[in-house]
Amino acid sequence: MTDASPSPMIPYVVTLGTAGGPRWWKDHEGTPRFGIATAVVVGEAWYLVDCGQGAGRQANAAGLSMSNLGGIFITHMHSDHTVDLPSLLLFGAFELKNSPRGPIPVVGPGDRGKLPPLSPRATATPNPIAPHRPTPGVEGLVSGILSAYATDCNDRIFDSLAVSPALQFDPREIQLPGGIGFDPDTDVAPDMEPIEVFRDGNVTVTAILVSHHPTAPAYAFRFETVGGSVTISGDTAPCTNMVRLAQGTDLLLHEAINLEILAAQYSDAQMLQATMDHHRRAHTTAAEAGQIASDAGVSHLALHHLVPSYSPPEAWEEARTTFVGPLSIPDDLEVIPFGPAARVAARLSSASATSR
């Protein structure tokens, strides 16, 4: 994390974790990268987008207090975006024990509604996990986590008189407007206008469906503040909805994948073929992310959810072939200010450095 935080008037993000995928990743030099998680900071308040591995510990390392957490936003239900939600619900509950605030919203997708289609490369039909509820959204995820940890929770509630985490967190599933043509199998990201999913005194958050087949619904989020806007893609292939949501945003944090290096890590031929089928239709290369940023007219592009995170830096620099604006490839715990005042401050800092 940088030594100096931006002016209190300038909103910023902290890249708590920048690696994507259900693994314990390292960068190209062997340094661990934490799982995908981003804090949007507005004054004293902050908002967490995705809960990748280590999100709670990283937020603590960044000096972000649970008592100032305005909301948790889940882009989609893959484990690399939700795996640290249990620690936030359970450990965070103790951080909140002396806080008079109300429950923290947990905003994200609803139930998919049915199992995803079976890969055409399959030779047998697998047995689903939890067949009684195989595709829960955030409400099912939160209630399932608390049910799984019921012994722990009830020990603390009854013996230590702790406040129940069920009272400290409020899962809210995003309701899609009718008639847009969404289908979790055949049309995961129909053309639509962004929909408002959250509002308080600091931010207005809008969401849009993105193309992360077969995971559906999957969302990107845009945070509007008085000081500027930031858009966070979640996981997606290039799609018109992503360009629509990011139009004119001050900062776009977009996922990026390196398909060539990723393919080399698989030794099982069947798994390689099925997995690469998924990656090609559900993710975005660095050059494609640059094109999305150009098409949307964004002021600053930052690539995160790097897969695989050990790719050499020049792999992510390919975004410069399609985007001519400022490009960042942040490490974990980097601070990125956004908005008009941030751009002025950056120009002044650059001019000052040049004059020295």
Beta strands, then each sheet from edge to edge (+ up, - down):
strand 1: 12-17
strand 2: 37-42
strand 3: 45-49
strand 4: 69-73
strand 5: 104-108
strand 6: 169-173
strand 7: 195-199
strand 8: 204-209
strand 9: 219-225
strand 10: 228-232
strand 11: 251-257
strand 12: 301-307
strand 13: 327-328
strand 14: 334-337
sheet 1: 6+ 5+ 4+ 3+ 2- 1+ 14-
sheet 2: 7+ 8- 9+ 10- 11- 12- 13-
end
